[in-house]
């Protein structure tokens, strides 16, 4: 088994567990009396986030020299995604009486995990992934990293409902924009 296969297997298991948390909560999020619209936005965003994480994992097939630090960055990222999904959509989602109070108890974990994911991706990009993205990888800073950190920081710091709505809507628009640009601009070559 080569490094890429180990990486894909590990990531698939961890991200698969994260996806399980989100999908397990679907019935309770959308069809429960005490549901909460902000949770809908997070649910949609996390689904897109996980899908994009799986897809962009294929970029690692283009790296020639893998090492333990590459693996560590990706494991931290996937683990953080799982923690984020598990905080918002825990295993006992059916027992949540009020999604609104649950959201306000757990949203800071969600925003901190977003920031940790972005910082991990930045560190990994600067360490080795800049080779894959070419000379224009700095565009990721302006269109993905900086907006994500700003939105997550605002979401963490300002707990008023209007601020939460604004950052949730903007972060959803941002992830949709990122998914569309990945869809339109990326071709993945699977290693032989």
N, C-alpha and C positions, 0 to 999 in steps of 0.2 A: 504494500500500500504506500503510495507516494504522499508527500506533504499535502498536496491539494485535496486528495481523497480524504485524508484525516481531517483537514480543515472543514471540508464540506459536510462530512459526517457529523462532526462535533457541532457545527453551526446548525445543521438541520435538526438535530435533537433539541438543542436549546431554543432555537426560534420556533420549532414545532410545539414545544411546551408552552411558549408564550402565545402562540396562535390558539392553542387549546384553551387557555384561560379566556381569551377574548371570545372565541366561538362558544364556549360553554355558557358564558353569561348572556348570550344573544337573546334567548327567550325572556330572561328576567329584565333585561334592559329595555326591550322594545314592547313587551306585552304585559308588563306588570302595572298595576294601578299607580303605584308610587314612583314611576319612572321620572327621569329628569332630562330635559333636552341637552344640557351640556354633556351628559354621559353619551348621548347619541353622537355628538361631534368627536368625542374622544374615541368611541368605538370605531367610527369610520376612519379616523386618522391612524389609529393603531393597526387596523387592517391594512391600510395602504403602506404604512411604515414597515410592517413585517414583510409584505410582498416585495417592496423595494429592497429590503435587506437581503432577501433570498436572491433576487435578481442580480444585484450588484456584487454578490458573492462570487459570481462568475468572473469578475475582474481579476480575481486572484490567480486565475489560470494563466494570466499574462505575465505574472512575476516569474523571473528566472531563478532567483535565489531566495528561498524561503528560509526563515529561521524561527527560533523560539519566540522572539519578540513580536514577529508578525502574528504568530498564533495567539500570543498573549493579548495583543490589542484586539483581535477579533473575538476572543473569548470574553474579555471584559465588556465589549460592546454587546454581544449576544446575551450575556448574563444580566446586563443593565436593562436591556429590552424586556427580558423575562421579569425582572423585579418590578419594572414599570407596569407591565400587564397584570401581574399578580396583585399589585397594590390597588389598582383601579377595579379589576375584575377578579376577586379572590375565588378560591375553590367553593366557598359557601355563598355564592351570589344569590342563591334562592332565599337565604335568610336575611338579606338586606331589606329592612323595612322602609327606609327612606334613602333613595339614591342621592337626593340633594344633600342630606347631612353626611352621607358617605363621601360624596365628592369633596366637600369642604374639609373633611378629616384627612383625605388622602391626596388632594391635588398638589400639595407641596412635594410629595414623593415623586409624583408624575413629572413635575417641572424640573426637579433636581436630576432625575434620571435622563430627561431630555438633554440637559446641559452636559452631563457625564458622557452621554453618547456622542454629542458633537465634539467635545474635547478629545475623546478617544479617537474619533475619526480624524481630527486635525493632527494629532500626534502620529497616527499611523500614516497619514498622507505625507507628512513631512519626513518621516523615517524611510518609507520605501514606496508607498503607493504613488508618489509623484511621477515615478517612472511610467506607470500605466496610463496616467491621465495626461501626460505630455506637458508642454510648456505653458499651456493656458489653464493649468489647474487652479491658479489663483482666482479664477472666476467663481469657483466654488465658495470662496470666502465671501464674496459680495452677494451671491444669490442664495446660498444655503446656510453657511456657518454663522455669519454675523446676524442675519435676521432670526435664525433659530435661537441663538443665545439671548438676543434682546427680548424676543417674545417669551421665552421661558423664564427669564429674569423678572420681567413684568408680571407674568403669571404667578411666580413665587412670591414676589414682594407685595403685590396689591391684591388683596382678597375680596375687594368689593365686586359685586356681581357684574357690573358693567365692564370692568377691566377684564374679568374672566371671560366674558362673552367676546370681547374684542380680540384677546390673544388666542382664544380657541378658534374663532372664525379665521383670523389671519394665519394661524398655524395650519389649519385645514387647507386653506387656499394655497399656502406655501408647499405643502406636501403634494397636493394635486398638481401644481405647477412642476414640481420636481419629478413626479411620476410621468407626466406628459413629456418633459424634455428627455428623460431617460428613454422612454418609449420611442420617441422620434429620432434620437441621436445615437443610440448605443447598439452596437452589434457585438454579440458575444460569440467567441470561438471556444468551443469546448475542447479541452485537451484530449489528445488521442491516447 
